[in-house]
């Protein structure tokens, strides 16, 4: 009977140990839920930290729960239904072993919690370069935290001098990437080596671009100046009035004056009185007006103003 009880306790212990010791990694400020799993037959449970500090104790018989340490008063939540423990706002000093113990210090669950800070951006520096017309090779140093990694990169690949899981170096399209990471965060730093590898070509390209820009600017200015003078010339030509007093050499101008108008707008008229036919030499034409000619034909035998010769 004693042997059977000893074997049963040994099996329970092995089962508890095999299901314990789960590793959990969290970022600072996060929360973690520590589950118990099957809580059948458990009458009492105590969650402990690092096996020497009690966090919370719960008695199923009367449903009473008490916080054993004031540090966890506002930091943990205990679930009376499934006996799980929620730890809030994790900090680095919360890293350690969390264990659930039943009656007789039986281990019901165990978690190894690691709380990590966010990684900082690494530092990427150029160590050396070897550049030719056909290839380019650079050596860079990537430093993150207390680790560093030296790598030699050509146009397409990078070779690392050692295996550092927290640091990696790669290259794509002349851009070198230095990645620093941990299980809960990562950051990177980049370096464009195209100017380093092709500094001469880039300089020539920049000069050519600047020359083209200057030429285009000069052409635009010249066009604007020409347009300005064309518009100015058109405006001055449209506003000029010919001067009648100016005579062109070789040409004679005579001033033509209109005759004064009469009081009446009726044009000058020549009136003629028709008399019986007589000899032409007996007719006398009398001018009575500079602009009107009156002619009177008299009958034979009538007195004339002019005595006969």
C-alpha positions in Angstrom: 0.0 0.0 0.0 2.8 2.4 0.9 4.6 1.6 -2.3 1.4 2.3 -4.4 1.0 5.7 -2.7 4.7 6.5 -3.3 4.3 5.6 -7.0 1.2 7.7 -7.2 2.9 10.8 -5.7 5.9 10.3 -8.0 3.7 10.2 -11.0 1.9 13.3 -9.9 5.2 15.1 -9.3 6.7 14.1 -12.7 3.5 15.3 -14.4 3.6 18.6 -12.6 7.3 19.1 -13.4 6.8 18.2 -17.1 4.0 20.8 -17.4 5.9 23.4 -15.5 8.8 25.7 -16.4 7.2 27.4 -19.4 9.3 30.3 -20.7 7.5 33.6 -21.3 9.2 36.7 -22.7 7.5 40.0 -22.4 8.2 43.7 -23.1 8.4 46.2 -20.3 5.0 47.6 -19.6 3.1 44.6 -20.9 0.9 42.2 -18.9 1.1 38.4 -18.6 -1.6 35.8 -17.7 -0.3 32.7 -15.9 -2.8 29.8 -16.4 -3.2 26.9 -14.0 -4.9 24.5 -16.4 -7.0 21.8 -14.7 -7.9 22.8 -11.2 -10.1 19.8 -10.4 -9.8 18.7 -6.7 -7.7 21.7 -5.7 -8.8 23.1 -2.4 -6.1 25.6 -1.8 -3.6 27.4 -4.1 -0.8 29.8 -3.6 1.1 31.7 -6.3 4.7 32.5 -5.4 7.6 34.5 -6.9 11.1 33.0 -7.1 9.9 30.3 -4.6 10.5 32.6 -1.6 7.7 35.2 -1.8 4.0 34.5 -1.7 1.9 36.6 -4.0 -1.7 35.5 -3.4 -3.4 32.6 -1.5 -6.9 31.3 -2.3 -9.1 28.8 -0.3 -11.7 27.2 -2.3 -13.8 26.0 0.7 -14.8 29.5 1.8 -13.9 31.5 -1.4 -11.5 33.7 0.5 -8.5 35.2 -1.3 -5.8 37.3 0.2 -2.8 39.2 -1.1 0.3 38.1 0.7 2.6 41.0 -0.3 1.6 44.7 -0.6 3.8 45.1 -3.7 1.2 43.0 -5.6 -1.9 44.7 -4.2 -2.5 46.8 -7.4 -0.3 44.7 -9.7 -2.1 41.3 -9.8 -5.6 40.0 -10.5 -6.6 36.5 -9.4 -9.3 34.6 -11.2 -11.4 32.5 -8.7 -13.0 30.5 -11.5 -9.8 29.0 -13.1 -7.1 30.1 -10.5 -5.1 32.0 -13.1 -2.9 35.0 -12.2 -2.7 38.2 -14.2 0.5 40.3 -13.6 0.2 43.9 -14.9 2.7 46.6 -16.0 5.7 44.3 -16.0 9.1 45.7 -15.2 12.6 44.2 -15.3 12.5 43.3 -11.6 9.4 41.2 -12.3 11.5 38.7 -14.2 11.8 35.4 -12.4 10.0 32.1 -11.7 6.2 32.2 -10.9 4.9 29.0 -9.4 1.4 27.8 -8.4 1.5 25.4 -5.3 -1.3 23.3 -3.9 -1.7 21.6 -0.6 1.5 20.2 0.7 3.6 22.5 -1.6 2.6 20.5 -4.6 3.7 22.3 -7.8 0.7 22.8 -10.0 2.2 25.2 -12.6 5.5 27.1 -13.1 6.5 29.9 -15.5 9.9 31.4 -16.1 9.1 35.0 -17.1 11.7 37.3 -18.7 10.9 41.0 -19.0 13.0 42.9 -21.6 13.6 46.5 -22.5 12.9 47.6 -26.1 16.1 47.4 -28.1 17.9 50.7 -29.1 18.7 51.5 -32.6 22.2 50.1 -33.5 25.1 52.2 -34.7 26.4 51.5 -38.2 29.8 52.8 -39.3 32.0 52.5 -42.4 35.4 50.9 -41.6 37.0 50.7 -45.1 36.2 50.6 -48.8 37.8 49.2 -52.0 36.2 50.4 -55.2 37.0 49.8 -58.8 35.2 50.4 -62.1 33.7 46.9 -61.9 33.1 46.2 -58.2 32.9 47.8 -54.8 33.6 46.2 -51.4 33.1 47.9 -48.1 33.6 46.8 -44.5 31.1 48.1 -41.9 30.7 47.7 -38.1 27.3 47.3 -36.5 27.0 47.9 -32.8 24.0 47.2 -30.7 24.0 47.3 -26.9 27.1 45.4 -25.7 27.5 43.5 -28.9 29.1 44.4 -32.2 29.4 42.7 -35.7 31.9 43.4 -38.4 30.8 42.6 -42.0 32.3 42.8 -45.5 29.8 43.7 -48.2 29.9 43.8 -51.9 27.1 44.9 -54.3 24.8 42.0 -53.4 25.9 40.1 -50.3 27.4 40.6 -46.8 29.6 38.2 -44.9 29.6 38.2 -41.1 32.7 37.5 -39.0 30.7 35.7 -36.2 27.2 34.5 -35.3 25.3 37.1 -33.2 21.6 36.4 -33.2 20.9 39.8 -31.8 22.7 41.6 -34.7 22.4 40.9 -38.4 23.7 42.7 -41.5 22.3 42.5 -45.0 22.4 44.5 -48.3 19.9 45.3 -51.0 20.2 47.8 -53.9 23.4 49.3 -52.4 21.6 49.8 -49.0 23.2 48.1 -46.0 20.8 47.1 -43.2 22.0 46.6 -39.6 19.2 45.0 -37.5 19.3 44.8 -33.7 16.6 42.7 -32.1 15.4 40.7 -29.1 12.4 38.4 -28.7 10.0 41.2 -28.3 11.3 44.2 -30.3 13.7 45.2 -33.1 15.2 48.3 -34.7 17.6 48.9 -37.6 20.0 51.3 -39.1 20.8 51.7 -42.9 23.7 53.0 -44.9 23.6 53.9 -48.7 27.0 52.9 -50.1 26.2 54.0 -53.7 27.8 57.4 -53.2 30.8 55.7 -51.6 31.2 53.2 -54.4 30.5 55.6 -57.2 31.6 58.9 -55.9 33.3 59.9 -59.2 30.4 58.8 -61.3 28.0 60.7 -59.0 30.1 63.8 -59.2 30.2 63.7 -63.0 26.4 63.1 -63.1 25.8 66.0 -60.8 28.0 68.3 -62.9 26.1 67.3 -66.1 22.8 67.8 -64.4 23.9 71.3 -63.2 25.1 72.2 -66.7 21.8 71.2 -68.3 19.9 73.2 -65.7 22.0 76.3 -66.3 21.5 76.0 -70.1 17.7 75.6 -69.8 17.6 78.6 -67.5 19.5 80.8 -70.0 17.2 79.8 -72.8 14.2 80.6 -70.8 15.6 84.0 -69.9 16.5 84.8 -73.5 13.0 83.8 -74.7 11.5 86.1 -72.1 13.7 89.0 -73.1 12.8 88.6 -76.8 9.1 88.4 -76.0 9.4 91.6 -73.9 10.9 93.6 -76.8 8.4 92.3 -79.3 5.5 93.3 -77.1 7.0 96.7 -76.4 7.6 97.4 -80.1 4.0 96.4 -80.9 2.6 98.8 -78.3 4.8 101.7 -79.4 3.8 101.1 -83.1 0.1 101.1 -82.3 0.1 104.3 -80.3 2.1 106.4 -83.0 0.1 109.0 -85.0 1.4 110.3 -88.3 2.4 114.0 -88.4 0.8 115.9 -91.3 3.4 118.7 -91.1 6.3 116.3 -91.9 7.0 116.2 -95.6 8.8 113.3 -97.2 11.6 114.4 -99.4 10.7 114.2 -103.1 7.0 114.7 -102.5 5.0 117.9 -102.8 1.9 118.3 -100.6 -0.7 121.0 -101.2 -3.0 122.1 -98.6 -6.6 121.7 -99.6 -9.2 123.9 -97.8 -12.9 123.4 -98.0 -14.9 126.4 -99.1 -16.9 128.0 -96.3 -20.4 126.7 -95.9 -23.4 129.0 -96.5 -26.0 129.5 -93.8 -28.1 127.1 -95.7 -26.9 123.6 -96.3 -28.4 123.9 -99.9 -25.6 123.7 -102.5 -24.9 126.6 -104.9 -27.3 126.6 -107.8 -27.1 128.3 -111.2 -30.5 129.8 -112.2 -31.3 130.6 -115.8 -34.4 132.5 -117.2 -35.4 131.3 -120.6 -36.7 134.0 -123.0 -37.8 133.9 -126.6 -35.0 133.1 -129.0 -32.9 136.1 -130.1 -29.6 136.7 -131.5 -26.7 135.8 -129.3 -25.2 139.3 -129.5 -28.3 140.8 -128.0 -28.0 138.8 -124.8 -26.4 140.2 -121.8 -25.1 138.1 -118.9 -25.2 139.8 -115.5 -23.3 138.3 -112.6 -25.0 139.0 -109.4 -23.4 136.7 -106.9 -20.0 135.1 -106.7 -21.5 131.8 -106.3 -24.8 132.3 -108.4 -25.0 133.2 -112.0 -28.2 134.8 -113.2 -28.9 135.4 -117.0 -31.8 137.5 -118.3 -32.8 137.5 -122.0 -34.7 140.7 -123.1 -37.1 141.1 -126.0 -36.1 143.3 -129.0 -37.0 146.9 -128.6 -36.8 146.8 -124.8 -34.5 149.4 -123.2 -31.2 148.1 -122.3 -29.1 149.4 -119.4 -26.3 149.7 -121.8 -26.8 152.2 -124.7 -26.2 150.9 -128.1 -22.8 151.5 -129.7 
